[in-house]
Amino acid sequence: VRLWSMPEGKLLGEGKVGAPVNELDFTADGKLLMAVGDPTGVRIYDTATMRVTKVIATEGTAPRTAGRFSPDGKLVAAAGHEGVVRVWRLADGKQLRLINYTGQKVETLTFSPDGGYLL
């Protein structure tokens, strides 16, 4: 994962993931970055250092294909090939919800601007 400043395009840092990355997302303040792809966990980076500050453990062996921070940065949602959307509290990594079991791959997620809905 590489972080560039814009519009200059200056490389600010790199972070190792260990698996293909399917989705990236920033918190609204730009201080944290989420990398989704590795089936073992959602990686959270500090953008100032590009170091992993937290790995939120996920269940199963299917790759994660979608991930988002809630607008307030307190929640992390991720989904993947198995069709399950999981929502965790960022502060402690506790899983709060397991929703939307479809059995089919989920390719994208988004929170509403007020954080009241997850699509």
All heavy atoms as an XYZ file, in Angstrom:
894
protein
N       0.865     -1.165      0.000
C       0.000      0.000      0.000
C       0.905      1.217      0.000
O       1.799      1.324      0.848
C      -0.907      0.022      1.252
C      -1.705      1.297      1.313
C      -1.822     -1.178      1.275
N       0.703      2.106     -0.942
C       1.519      3.322     -1.035
C       0.647      4.552     -0.851
O      -0.457      4.618     -1.388
C       2.219      3.375     -2.382
C       3.258      2.293     -2.516
C       4.049      2.419     -3.801
N       5.052      1.372     -3.829
C       5.023      0.355     -4.676
N       4.064      0.246     -5.574
N       5.960     -0.559     -4.635
N       1.161      5.522     -0.109
C       0.447      6.765      0.171
C       1.183      7.915     -0.492
O       2.375      8.118     -0.254
C       0.378      6.989      1.692
C      -0.322      8.254      2.159
C      -1.810      8.202      1.832
C      -0.111      8.426      3.664
N       0.471      8.653     -1.342
C       1.039      9.812     -2.030
C       0.319     11.079     -1.593
O      -0.887     11.067     -1.336
C       0.855      9.692     -3.547
C       1.660      8.646     -4.212
C       2.947      8.728     -4.644
C       1.248      7.330     -4.574
N       3.352      7.558     -5.233
C       2.317      6.679     -5.207
C       0.053      6.615     -4.417
C       2.247      5.378     -5.683
C      -0.019      5.315     -4.887
C       1.067      4.722     -5.511
N       1.049     12.188     -1.540
C       0.411     13.484     -1.302
C      -0.140     13.975     -2.636
O       0.450     13.739     -3.686
C       1.403     14.499     -0.731
O       2.405     14.798     -1.683
N      -1.257     14.648     -2.578
C      -1.867     15.153     -3.805
C      -2.034     16.662     -3.691
O      -2.305     17.169     -2.620
C      -3.229     14.495     -4.033
C      -3.128     13.004     -4.308
S      -2.000     12.534     -5.617
C      -2.813     13.166     -7.052
N      -1.855     17.423     -4.772
C      -1.695     16.972     -6.150
C      -0.244     16.735     -6.571
O       0.020     16.383     -7.720
C      -2.298     18.113     -6.955
C      -1.978     19.331     -6.156
C      -2.053     18.869     -4.704
N       0.722     16.892     -5.653
C       2.136     16.766     -6.025
C       2.526     15.359     -6.466
O       3.430     15.183     -7.288
C       3.057     17.163     -4.852
C       2.823     18.556     -4.314
C       1.693     18.594     -3.307
O       1.227     17.525     -2.839
O       1.239     19.702     -2.992
N       1.888     14.344     -5.893
C       2.228     12.969     -6.213
C       3.489     12.484     -5.521
O       4.107     11.520     -5.947
N       3.853     13.135     -4.424
C       5.039     12.735     -3.667
C       4.719     11.505     -2.821
O       3.725     11.474     -2.088
C       5.484     13.877     -2.760
C       6.689     13.531     -1.912
C       7.054     14.664     -0.975
C       8.181     14.226     -0.064
N       8.398     15.167      1.013
N       5.571     10.472     -2.926
C       5.390      9.270     -2.125
C       5.707      9.585     -0.667
O       6.805     10.026     -0.337
C       6.300      8.138     -2.636
C       6.191      6.806     -1.903
C       4.804      6.214     -2.039
C       7.250      5.840     -2.404
N       4.723      9.372      0.207
C       4.890      9.663      1.628
C       5.242      8.430      2.446
O       5.862      8.539      3.501
C       3.608     10.283      2.193
C       3.171     11.601      1.563
C       1.851     12.042      2.148
C       4.244     12.666      1.759
N       4.819      7.266      1.980
C       5.112      6.055      2.739
C       4.512      4.831      2.105
O       3.698      4.915      1.190
N       4.949      3.676      2.612
C       4.462      2.388      2.138
C       4.152      1.501      3.329
O       4.824      1.587      4.350
C       5.517      1.697      1.280
C       5.849      2.409     -0.003
C       6.847      1.638     -0.843
O       6.583      0.452     -1.117
O       7.885      2.220     -1.196
N       3.156      0.658      3.169
C       2.810     -0.302      4.204
C       2.644     -1.680      3.603
O       2.089     -1.821      2.524
N       3.129     -2.682      4.300
C       3.022     -4.065      3.837
C       1.696     -4.664      4.294
O       1.254     -4.434      5.410
C       4.164     -4.917      4.401
C       5.536     -4.444      3.980
C       5.799     -4.750      2.530
C       7.223     -4.340      2.180
N       7.484     -4.338      0.785
N       1.066     -5.443      3.415
C      -0.205     -6.082      3.738
C      -0.054     -7.589      3.849
O      -0.608     -8.219      4.734
C      -1.295     -5.724      2.698
C      -2.591     -6.440      2.999
C      -1.509     -4.219      2.657
N       0.680     -8.213      2.948
C       0.866     -9.655      2.986
C      -0.141    -10.434      2.170
O      -0.153    -11.653      2.193
N      -1.021     -9.726      1.465
C      -2.033    -10.359      0.611
C      -2.514     -9.298     -0.372
O      -2.279     -8.106     -0.168
C      -3.196    -10.866      1.456
N      -3.186     -9.720     -1.445
C      -3.743     -8.716     -2.357
C      -4.703     -7.777     -1.627
O      -5.433     -8.206     -0.731
C      -4.494     -9.554     -3.395
C      -3.830    -10.889     -3.357
C      -3.423    -11.084     -1.920
N      -4.691     -6.517     -2.001
C      -5.580     -5.522     -1.410
C      -6.750     -5.306     -2.362
O      -6.557     -4.993     -3.533
C      -4.839     -4.188     -1.154
C      -5.805     -3.123     -0.656
C      -3.714     -4.401     -0.165
N      -7.954     -5.472     -1.844
C      -9.156     -5.300     -2.659
C      -9.829     -3.954     -2.448
O     -10.568     -3.493     -3.309
C     -10.156     -6.419     -2.376
C      -9.650     -7.745     -2.859
O      -9.161     -7.868     -3.973
N      -9.725     -8.757     -2.010
N      -9.595     -3.340     -1.285
C     -10.224     -2.047     -1.025
C      -9.438     -1.303      0.034
O      -8.839     -1.898      0.924
C     -11.659     -2.251     -0.555
C     -12.420     -0.957     -0.375
C     -13.797     -1.015     -0.986
O     -14.604     -1.835     -0.537
O     -14.036     -0.227     -1.916
N      -9.469      0.026     -0.083
C      -8.824      0.925      0.868
C      -9.827      1.993      1.269
O     -10.674      2.377      0.461
C      -7.607      1.603      0.234
C      -6.497      0.681     -0.257
C      -5.565      1.431     -1.197
C      -5.730      0.119      0.927
N      -9.707      2.488      2.492
C     -10.580      3.580      2.934
C      -9.859      4.385      4.000
O      -9.086      3.833      4.782
C     -11.893      3.018      3.490
C     -12.961      4.078      3.681
O     -13.019      5.030      2.864
O     -13.761      3.960      4.621
N     -10.116      5.692      4.017
C      -9.588      6.606      5.022
C     -10.675      6.958      6.026
O     -11.859      7.007      5.675
C      -9.157      7.943      4.385
C      -7.888      7.895      3.611
C      -7.912      7.842      2.229
C      -6.655      7.949      4.252
C      -6.744      7.831      1.496
C      -5.480      7.933      3.525
C      -5.522      7.879      2.142
N     -10.268      7.266      7.257
C     -11.184      7.930      8.171
C     -11.386      9.348      7.649
O     -10.586      9.849      6.853
C     -10.616      7.982      9.610
O      -9.292      8.538      9.575
C     -10.604      6.612     10.257
N     -12.450     10.001      8.078
C     -12.779     11.343      7.590
C     -11.651     12.341      7.842
O     -11.423     13.245      7.031
C     -14.069     11.833      8.222
N     -10.901     12.166      8.939
C      -9.804     13.090      9.240
C      -8.499     12.711      8.537
O      -7.502     13.419      8.647
C      -9.586     13.207     10.750
C      -9.180     11.896     11.418
O      -8.875     10.897     10.709
O      -9.174     11.857     12.661
N      -8.486     11.578      7.822
C      -7.299     11.159      7.078
C      -6.180     10.585      7.924
O      -5.115     10.275      7.402
N      -6.410     10.385      9.214
C      -5.348      9.888     10.090
C      -5.165      8.378     10.035
O      -4.097      7.870     10.348
C      -5.610     10.330     11.528
C      -5.469     11.830     11.717
C      -5.696     12.228     13.145
C      -5.536     13.735     13.280
N      -5.750     14.159     14.669
N      -6.221      7.663      9.653
C      -6.155      6.211      9.574
C      -6.539      5.745      8.183
O      -7.355      6.365      7.506
C      -7.089      5.563     10.602
C      -6.799      5.831     12.068
C      -7.870      5.199     12.942
C      -5.415      5.335     12.468
N      -5.970      4.610      7.799
C      -6.230      3.986      6.509
C      -6.538      2.518      6.753
O      -5.852      1.862      7.549
C      -4.992      4.115      5.617
C      -4.951      3.309      4.334
C      -5.957      3.851      3.335
C      -3.552      3.343      3.747
N      -7.551      2.008      6.085
C      -7.932      0.604      6.176
C      -7.537     -0.104      4.890
O      -7.775      0.411      3.800
C      -9.451      0.503      6.352
C     -10.007     -0.882      6.231
S     -11.813     -0.952      6.030
C     -12.387      0.175      7.265
N      -6.944     -1.286      5.010
C      -6.643     -2.131      3.854
C      -7.404     -3.434      4.022
O      -7.275     -4.112      5.039
C      -5.147     -2.401      3.741
N      -8.207     -3.779      3.022
C      -9.062     -4.961      3.060
C      -8.639     -5.907      1.946
O      -8.440     -5.474      0.812
C     -10.544     -4.558      2.884
C     -11.436     -5.769      2.813
C     -10.972     -3.642      4.009
N      -8.518     -7.164      2.256
C      -8.164     -8.168      1.266
C      -7.765     -9.470      1.923
O      -8.291    -10.525      1.620
N      -6.829     -9.391      2.834
C      -6.327    -10.560      3.546
C      -7.469    -11.200      4.339
O      -8.142    -10.520      5.115
C      -5.216    -10.113      4.494
C      -4.498    -11.259      5.171
O      -5.041    -12.381      5.223
O      -3.390    -11.039      5.659
N      -7.705    -12.503      4.178
C      -8.799    -13.143      4.909
C      -8.579    -13.210      6.419
O      -9.518    -13.443      7.165
C      -8.869    -14.550      4.306
C      -7.569    -14.778      3.651
C      -7.030    -13.431      3.267
N      -7.359    -12.984      6.891
C      -7.089    -13.101      8.329
C      -7.382    -11.828      9.108
O      -7.481    -11.873     10.325
C      -5.632    -13.512      8.593
O      -4.761    -12.472      8.134
C      -5.303    -14.823      7.914
N      -7.491    -10.692      8.426
C      -7.766     -9.478      9.172
C      -7.789     -8.219      8.340
O      -7.200     -8.154      7.267
N      -8.502     -7.234      8.857
C      -8.544     -5.898      8.275
C      -7.420     -5.109      8.930
O      -7.350     -5.021     10.157
C      -9.912     -5.223      8.544
C      -9.921     -3.787      8.061
C     -11.042     -6.026      7.908
N      -6.532     -4.569      8.124
C      -5.380     -3.843      8.658
C      -5.666     -2.346      8.705
O      -6.131     -1.779      7.726
C      -4.153     -4.131      7.820
C      -3.607     -5.501      8.141
C      -2.549     -5.976      7.194
N      -1.925     -7.205      7.643
C      -2.556     -8.365      7.830
N      -3.825     -8.466      7.635
N      -1.902     -9.438      8.234
N      -5.332     -1.750      9.860
C      -5.519     -0.322     10.064
C      -4.130      0.306     10.198
O      -3.322     -0.123     11.020
C      -6.338     -0.035     11.346
C      -7.650     -0.847     11.359
C      -6.590      1.457     11.485
C      -8.627     -0.521     10.271
N      -3.866      1.319      9.367
C      -2.573      2.004      9.341
C      -2.713      3.424      9.867
O      -3.717      4.088      9.622
C      -2.046      2.110      7.900
C      -1.738      0.803      7.247
C      -2.739      0.055      6.650
C      -0.434      0.311      7.203
C      -2.462     -1.157      6.035
C      -0.150     -0.900      6.588
C      -1.177     -1.624      6.006
O      -0.899     -2.818      5.408
N      -1.666      3.898     10.511
C      -1.512      5.307     10.854
C      -0.908      5.964      9.614
O       0.187      5.580      9.183
C      -0.577      5.431     12.054
C      -0.293      6.867     12.451
O      -0.325      7.769     11.595
O      -0.019      7.072     13.640
N      -1.582      6.940      9.011
C      -1.084      7.520      7.761
C       0.184      8.344      7.964
O       0.937      8.552      7.020
C      -2.156      8.377      7.059
O      -2.619      9.394      7.953
C      -3.326      7.516      6.601
N       0.450      8.796      9.171
C       1.667      9.571      9.421
C       2.915      8.702      9.319
O       3.972      9.170      8.896
C       1.600     10.235     10.796
N       2.783      7.428      9.688
C       3.945      6.527      9.703
C       3.811      5.353      8.725
O       4.799      4.680      8.459
C       4.141      5.931     11.106
O       2.991      5.128     11.428
C       4.337      7.023     12.145
N       2.599      5.100      8.251
C       2.264      3.933      7.423
C       2.594      2.627      8.138
O       2.895      1.624      7.526
C       2.916      3.999      6.039
C       2.237      5.001      5.137
S       0.439      4.741      4.968
C       0.374      3.253      3.993
N       2.501      2.653      9.447
C       2.651      1.441     10.244
C       1.282      0.921     10.637
O       0.361      1.696     10.895
C       3.469      1.731     11.500
C       4.913      2.008     11.168
C       5.802      1.798     12.375
N       7.185      1.893     11.982
C       8.016      2.838     12.421
N       7.596      3.737     13.267
N       9.265      2.848     12.007
N       1.159     -0.411     10.706
C      -0.091     -1.032     11.145
C      -0.269     -0.743     12.625
O       0.609     -1.042     13.435
C      -0.079     -2.552     10.885
C      -1.319     -3.213     11.472
C       0.026     -2.837      9.399
N      -1.413     -0.153     12.971
C      -1.706      0.132     14.373
C      -2.657     -0.895     14.962
O      -2.740     -1.046     16.169
C      -2.320      1.530     14.547
O      -3.542      1.602     13.808
C      -1.369      2.609     14.074
N      -3.380     -1.606     14.072
C      -4.344     -2.588     14.548
C      -4.668     -3.548     13.412
O      -4.726     -3.142     12.258
C      -5.621     -1.882     14.996
C      -6.679     -2.779     15.565
C      -7.861     -1.982     16.077
C      -7.405     -1.110     17.193
N      -8.167     -1.019     18.366
N      -4.871     -4.795     13.774
C      -5.408     -5.785     12.841
C      -6.685     -6.304     13.475
O      -6.659     -6.860     14.580
C      -4.432     -6.946     12.577
C      -5.090     -7.979     11.657
C      -3.130     -6.441     11.968
N      -7.795     -6.084     12.801
C      -9.078     -6.583     13.286
C      -9.248     -7.980     12.702
O      -9.373     -8.137     11.484
C     -10.225     -5.653     12.888
C     -10.022     -4.280     13.547
C     -11.567     -6.262     13.285
C     -11.021     -3.239     13.150
N      -9.209     -8.965     13.562
C      -9.271    -10.363     13.126
C     -10.621    -10.670     12.501
O     -11.665    -10.265     13.023
C      -9.010    -11.289     14.304
N     -10.575    -11.365     11.379
C     -11.798    -11.791     10.709
C     -11.874    -13.303     10.756
O     -10.866    -13.981     10.951
C     -11.826    -11.308      9.243
O     -10.672    -11.791      8.567
C     -11.837     -9.796      9.169
N     -13.059    -13.835     10.588
C     -13.255    -15.285     10.609
C     -13.299    -15.824      9.190
O     -13.636    -15.107      8.262
C     -14.547    -15.618     11.331
C     -14.529    -15.234     12.789
C     -15.844    -15.527     13.473
O     -16.654    -16.302     12.935
O     -16.057    -14.967     14.548
N     -12.976    -17.076      9.042
C     -13.067    -17.723      7.744
C     -11.792    -17.585      6.940
O     -10.802    -16.996      7.377
N     -11.837    -18.143      5.748
C     -10.662    -18.143      4.877
C     -10.890    -17.381      3.578
O      -9.998    -17.289      2.759
C     -10.258    -19.586      4.530
O     -11.372    -20.225      3.890
C      -9.875    -20.363      5.783
N     -12.088    -16.834      3.398
C     -12.398    -16.104      2.161
C     -11.807    -14.701      2.207
O     -11.856    -14.031      3.241
C     -13.907    -16.019      1.958
N     -11.250    -14.234      1.104
C     -10.714    -12.866      1.061
C     -11.796    -11.821      1.309
O     -12.955    -12.021      0.949
C     -10.171    -12.734     -0.362
C     -10.009    -14.117     -0.858
C     -11.032    -14.943     -0.157
N     -11.414    -10.735      1.905
C     -12.306     -9.585      2.091
C     -12.261     -8.759      0.805
O     -11.184     -8.524      0.243
C     -11.877     -8.708      3.264
C     -11.758     -9.425      4.578
C     -13.081     -9.943      5.106
N     -12.810    -11.148      5.875
C     -13.518    -12.256      5.763
N     -14.529    -12.326      4.955
N     -13.214    -13.306      6.470
N     -13.412     -8.331      0.341
C     -13.492     -7.591     -0.916
C     -13.968     -6.160     -0.724
O     -13.858     -5.349     -1.646
C     -14.449     -8.291     -1.898
O     -15.697     -8.504     -1.241
C     -13.869     -9.613     -2.362
N     -14.522     -5.843      0.436
C     -15.079     -4.508      0.664
C     -14.846     -4.097      2.106
O     -14.865     -4.938      3.005
C     -16.580     -4.512      0.362
N     -14.637     -2.811      2.330
C     -14.461     -2.311      3.677
C     -14.648     -0.819      3.749
O     -14.310     -0.103      2.802
N     -15.196     -0.348      4.862
C     -15.421      1.078      5.057
C     -15.344      1.424      6.540
O     -15.736      0.647      7.405
C     -16.808      1.506      4.580
C     -16.993      1.545      3.105
C     -16.274      2.759      2.491
N     -16.438      2.770      1.070
C     -15.540      2.319      0.199
N     -14.411      1.811      0.609
N     -15.765      2.385     -1.088
N     -14.872      2.649      6.807
C     -15.001      3.262      8.125
C     -16.343      3.971      8.175
O     -16.800      4.522      7.158
C     -13.927      4.344      8.336
C     -12.551      3.819      8.616
C     -11.560      3.935      7.668
C     -12.243      3.245      9.842
C     -10.271      3.493      7.912
C     -10.959      2.794     10.100
C      -9.970      2.923      9.138
N     -16.962      4.003      9.344
C     -18.154      4.832      9.523
C     -17.711      6.292      9.462
O     -16.530      6.609      9.680
C     -18.826      4.527     10.861
O     -17.963      4.808     11.947
N     -18.628      7.222      9.170
C     -18.244      8.630      9.054
C     -17.552      9.195     10.302
O     -16.668     10.040     10.187
C     -19.574      9.343      8.792
C     -20.406      8.307      8.111
C     -20.019      7.013      8.781
N     -17.922      8.713     11.489
C     -17.273      9.202     12.710
C     -15.986      8.450     13.040
O     -15.304      8.753     14.018
C     -18.236      9.152     13.893
C     -18.681      7.737     14.268
O     -18.159      6.745     13.696
O     -19.572      7.627     15.131
N     -15.644      7.439     12.224
C     -14.408      6.679     12.419
C     -14.440      5.692     13.560
O     -13.420      5.087     13.889
N     -15.606      5.464     14.164
C     -15.690      4.565     15.308
C     -15.968      3.116     14.941
O     -15.715      2.219     15.719
C     -16.764      5.057     16.273
C     -16.403      6.376     16.926
C     -17.462      6.826     17.884
C     -17.060      8.142     18.527
N     -18.084      8.623     19.462
N     -16.506      2.903     13.732
C     -16.848      1.553     13.299
C     -16.090      1.182     12.037
O     -15.750      2.043     11.222
C     -18.352      1.441     13.011
C     -19.305      1.771     14.148
C     -20.742      1.674     13.662
C     -19.069      0.870     15.341
N     -15.874     -0.118     11.880
C     -15.258     -0.683     10.682
C     -16.222     -1.747     10.165
O     -16.664     -2.599     10.943
C     -13.901     -1.333     11.014
C     -13.352     -2.091      9.827
C     -12.906     -0.281     11.485
N     -16.540     -1.696      8.889
C     -17.371     -2.726      8.263
C     -16.556     -3.379      7.162
O     -15.824     -2.700      6.437
C     -18.645     -2.116      7.697
N     -16.674     -4.692      7.038
C     -15.983     -5.409      5.967
C     -16.817     -6.610      5.554
O     -17.587     -7.153      6.346
C     -14.595     -5.850      6.412
N     -16.641     -7.003      4.299
C     -17.364     -8.147      3.749
C     -16.491     -8.821      2.710
O     -15.461     -8.279      2.305
C     -18.682     -7.694      3.135
N     -16.944     -9.986      2.259
C     -16.136    -10.699      1.290
C     -16.909    -11.709      0.481
O     -18.111    -11.579      0.275
N     -16.193    -12.731      0.062
C     -16.737    -13.739     -0.844
C     -17.891    -14.535     -0.245
O     -18.739    -15.033     -0.979
C     -15.628    -14.704     -1.276
C     -14.679    -14.109     -2.255
N     -14.819    -14.269     -3.606
C     -13.585    -13.331     -2.084
C     -13.857    -13.634     -4.239
N     -13.083    -13.049     -3.331
N     -17.928    -14.683      1.074
C     -18.950    -15.531      1.676
C     -20.291    -14.820      1.854
O     -21.271    -15.442      2.251
C     -18.463    -16.111      3.012
C     -18.447    -15.137      4.164
C     -17.283    -14.156      4.186
O     -16.453    -14.189      3.264
O     -17.210    -13.354      5.122
N     -20.356    -13.515      1.577
C     -21.621    -12.788      1.650
C     -22.006    -12.317      3.033
O     -23.149    -11.942      3.270
N     -21.076    -12.300      3.958
C     -21.338    -11.845      5.317
C     -20.713    -10.473      5.515
O     -19.557    -10.257      5.164
C     -20.752    -12.828      6.357
C     -20.886    -12.291      7.762
C     -21.433    -14.178      6.236
N     -21.494     -9.549      6.078
C     -20.975     -8.228      6.438
C     -20.764     -8.234      7.946
O     -21.667     -8.587      8.707
C     -21.966     -7.107      6.052
C     -21.438     -5.753      6.500
C     -22.230     -7.125      4.549
N     -19.563     -7.878      8.352
C     -19.249     -7.795      9.776
C     -18.949     -6.335     10.118
O     -18.321     -5.629      9.340
C     -18.049     -8.668     10.120
C     -18.284    -10.140      9.867
C     -17.032    -10.964     10.174
N     -17.135    -12.293      9.625
C     -17.743    -13.310     10.217
N     -18.294    -13.141     11.384
N     -17.791    -14.491      9.639
N     -19.390     -5.938     11.305
C     -19.148     -4.581     11.790
C     -18.455     -4.688     13.138
O     -18.925     -5.409     14.034
C     -20.459     -3.774     11.925
C     -20.183     -2.372     12.440
C     -21.200     -3.724     10.584
N     -17.327     -3.989     13.270
C     -16.546     -3.985     14.505
C     -16.427     -2.576     15.054
O     -16.455     -1.601     14.308
C     -15.122     -4.484     14.265
C     -14.992     -5.865     13.752
C     -14.879     -7.012     14.485
C     -14.899     -6.268     12.376
N     -14.733     -8.090     13.652
C     -14.748     -7.659     12.349
C     -14.944     -5.572     11.166
C     -14.629     -8.381     11.168
C     -14.833     -6.288      9.983
C     -14.681     -7.680      9.999
N     -16.221     -2.485     16.354
C     -15.859     -1.219     16.990
C     -14.353     -1.068     16.812
O     -13.581     -1.980     17.162
C     -16.245     -1.253     18.468
C     -16.060      0.065     19.171
C     -16.654      0.073     20.567
N     -16.437     -1.177     21.285
C     -17.389     -1.805     21.980
N     -18.605     -1.336     22.057
N     -17.099     -2.931     22.617
N     -13.917      0.041     16.240
C     -12.499      0.247     15.965
C     -11.665      0.265     17.242
O     -10.578     -0.301     17.282
C     -12.289      1.544     15.167
C     -10.841      1.902     14.861
C     -10.171      0.823     14.023
C     -10.768      3.247     14.162
N     -12.146      0.890     18.288
C     -11.354      1.072     19.512
C     -10.808     -0.234     20.072
O      -9.647     -0.299     20.471
C     -12.195      1.792     20.571
N     -11.636     -1.265     20.096
C     -11.186     -2.525     20.706
C     -11.303     -3.745     19.782
O     -10.986     -4.858     20.180
C     -11.943     -2.793     22.015
C     -13.451     -2.901     21.821
O     -13.936     -2.904     20.667
O     -14.157     -2.979     22.850
N     -11.781     -3.540     18.555
C     -11.891     -4.637     17.598
C     -13.033     -5.596     17.873
O     -13.134     -6.654     17.249
N     -13.921     -5.241     18.802
C     -15.043     -6.125     19.137
C     -16.049     -6.143     17.994
O     -16.477     -5.100     17.509
C     -15.732     -5.661     20.413
C     -16.905     -6.537     20.786
C     -17.627     -6.055     22.017
C     -18.799     -7.005     22.278
N     -19.651     -6.538     23.336
N     -16.442     -7.362     17.572
C     -17.463     -7.489     16.540
C     -18.818     -7.124     17.142
O     -19.229     -7.688     18.147
C     -17.505     -8.904     15.980
C     -18.497     -9.046     14.849
C     -18.472    -10.422     14.221
O     -17.446    -10.849     13.721
N     -19.595    -11.106     14.264
N     -19.505     -6.190     16.495
C     -20.806     -5.745     16.974
C     -21.957     -6.372     16.209
O     -23.034     -6.573     16.761
C     -20.911     -4.215     16.862
C     -19.850     -3.421     17.606
C     -20.009     -1.942     17.318
C     -19.924     -3.696     19.098
N     -21.754     -6.625     14.935
C     -22.823     -7.161     14.092
C     -22.279     -8.137     13.057
O     -21.176     -7.962     12.540
C     -23.525     -6.046     13.317
C     -24.153     -4.969     14.123
C     -25.504     -5.415     14.684
N     -26.109     -4.332     15.439
C     -25.918     -4.125     16.738
N     -25.127     -4.900     17.428
N     -26.503     -3.131     17.355
N     -23.097     -9.121     12.747
C     -22.885    -10.016     11.627
C     -24.215     -9.969     10.867
O     -25.241    -10.397     11.393
C     -22.580    -11.433     12.100
C     -22.235    -12.400     10.975
C     -21.050    -13.248     11.376
C     -23.415    -13.248     10.626
N     -24.189     -9.368      9.683
C     -25.438     -9.119      8.960
C     -25.321     -9.502      7.488
O     -24.236     -9.741      6.976
C     -25.853     -7.630      9.076
C     -24.697     -6.711      8.650
C     -26.315     -7.296     10.466
C     -25.017     -5.232      8.685
N     -26.463     -9.537      6.829
C     -26.554     -9.678      5.374
C     -25.975    -10.976      4.861
O     -25.262    -10.986      3.878
C     -25.872     -8.483      4.681
C     -26.192     -8.439      3.200
O     -27.279     -8.780      2.792
N     -25.241     -8.012      2.401
N     -26.309    -12.091      5.491
C     -25.803    -13.345      4.961
C     -26.551    -13.674      3.681
O     -27.719    -14.014      3.700
C     -25.921    -14.498      5.954
C     -25.350    -15.755      5.357
C     -23.977    -15.910      5.264
C     -26.166    -16.716      4.802
C     -23.426    -17.028      4.666
C     -25.624    -17.844      4.207
C     -24.255    -17.987      4.132
O     -23.717    -19.087      3.534
N     -25.877    -13.541      2.558
C     -26.479    -13.829      1.262
C     -25.865    -15.059      0.630
O     -26.437    -15.628     -0.286
C     -26.260    -12.662      0.276
O     -24.856    -12.524      0.026
C     -26.815    -11.374      0.832
N     -24.684    -15.443      1.080
C     -23.980    -16.541      0.456
C     -23.298    -16.157     -0.840
O     -22.658    -16.966     -1.476
N     -23.432    -14.898     -1.227
C     -22.804    -14.409     -2.450
C     -21.837    -13.278     -2.119
O     -22.048    -12.525     -1.178
C     -23.858    -13.920     -3.440
C     -24.772    -15.031     -3.896
C     -25.789    -14.554     -4.917
O     -25.768    -13.424     -5.359
N     -26.695    -15.436     -5.286
N     -20.814    -13.173     -2.907
C     -19.757    -12.179     -2.716
C     -20.331    -10.761     -2.604
O     -21.177    -10.356     -3.389
C     -18.804    -12.263     -3.906
C     -17.669    -11.292     -3.880
C     -16.803    -11.556     -5.103
C     -15.895    -10.420     -5.442
N     -15.148    -10.685     -6.661
N     -19.837    -10.031     -1.609
C     -20.173     -8.615     -1.454
C     -18.997     -7.820     -1.996
O     -17.864     -8.016     -1.554
C     -20.432     -8.257      0.028
C     -20.675     -6.767      0.181
C     -21.598     -9.067      0.569
N     -19.247     -6.961     -2.963
C     -18.157     -6.242     -3.620
C     -17.976     -4.805     -3.167
O     -16.937     -4.211     -3.442
C     -18.352     -6.291     -5.131
C     -18.225     -7.708     -5.642
C     -18.015     -7.784     -7.131
O     -17.517     -6.818     -7.718
O     -18.346     -8.819     -7.701
N     -18.944     -4.239     -2.474
C     -18.774     -2.867     -2.006
C     -19.669     -2.611     -0.802
O     -20.684     -3.289     -0.616
C     -19.060     -1.841     -3.132
O     -18.652     -0.541     -2.697
C     -20.522     -1.835     -3.524
N     -19.269     -1.673      0.014
C     -20.032     -1.220      1.179
C     -19.926      0.289      1.247
O     -18.922      0.865      0.816
C     -19.435     -1.775      2.477
C     -19.475     -3.258      2.742
C     -18.596     -3.596      3.954
C     -20.893     -3.710      2.990
N     -20.914      0.923      1.844
C     -20.808      2.347      2.134
C     -21.739      2.694      3.287
O     -22.793      2.081      3.444
C     -21.109      3.223      0.900
O     -20.755      4.574      1.182
C     -22.565      3.143      0.485
N     -21.307      3.630      4.110
C     -22.153      4.189      5.161
C     -22.813      5.447      4.631
O     -22.229      6.154      3.803
C     -21.306      4.583      6.388
C     -20.928      3.441      7.280
C     -19.729      2.771      7.110
C     -21.767      3.052      8.326
C     -19.363      1.727      7.949
C     -21.408      2.011      9.166
C     -20.202      1.353      8.967
N     -24.006      5.740      5.125
C     -24.634      7.031      4.811
C     -23.821      8.121      5.499
O     -23.098      7.848      6.475
C     -26.086      7.058      5.268
O     -26.173      6.898      6.679
N     -23.908      9.368      5.035
C     -23.105     10.446      5.633
C     -23.279     10.616      7.139
O     -22.346     10.994      7.827
C     -23.564     11.689      4.872
C     -24.006     11.164      3.544
C     -24.640      9.831      3.855
N     -24.470     10.305      7.670
C     -24.681     10.444      9.113
C     -24.355      9.173      9.882
O     -24.464      9.126     11.102
C     -26.116     10.875      9.398
C     -27.155      9.818      9.035
O     -26.796      8.733      8.526
O     -28.356     10.087      9.264
N     -23.958      8.096      9.168
C     -23.613      6.829      9.809
C     -24.811      6.001     10.237
O     -24.647      4.949     10.824
N     -26.013      6.456      9.910
C     -27.225      5.756     10.328
C     -27.565      4.552      9.484
O     -28.391      3.727      9.887
N     -26.951      4.443      8.317
C     -27.242      3.326      7.431
C     -25.948      2.742      6.881
O     -24.979      3.453      6.674
C     -28.090      3.769      6.228
C     -29.437      4.327      6.602
C     -29.635      5.699      6.677
C     -30.505      3.487      6.882
C     -30.864      6.223      7.015
C     -31.737      4.004      7.219
C     -31.926      5.369      7.295
O     -33.121      5.887      7.638
N     -25.994      1.439      6.612
C     -24.900      0.749      5.944
C     -25.505      0.070      4.731
O     -26.480     -0.689      4.844
C     -24.247     -0.282      6.870
C     -23.139     -1.145      6.277
C     -21.960     -0.295      5.822
C     -22.687     -2.187      7.292
N     -24.975      0.348      3.572
C     -25.494     -0.194      2.322
C     -24.495     -1.171      1.747
O     -23.302     -0.920      1.763
C     -25.718      0.970      1.343
C     -26.254      0.664     -0.027
C     -27.667      0.123      0.045
C     -26.209      1.929     -0.879
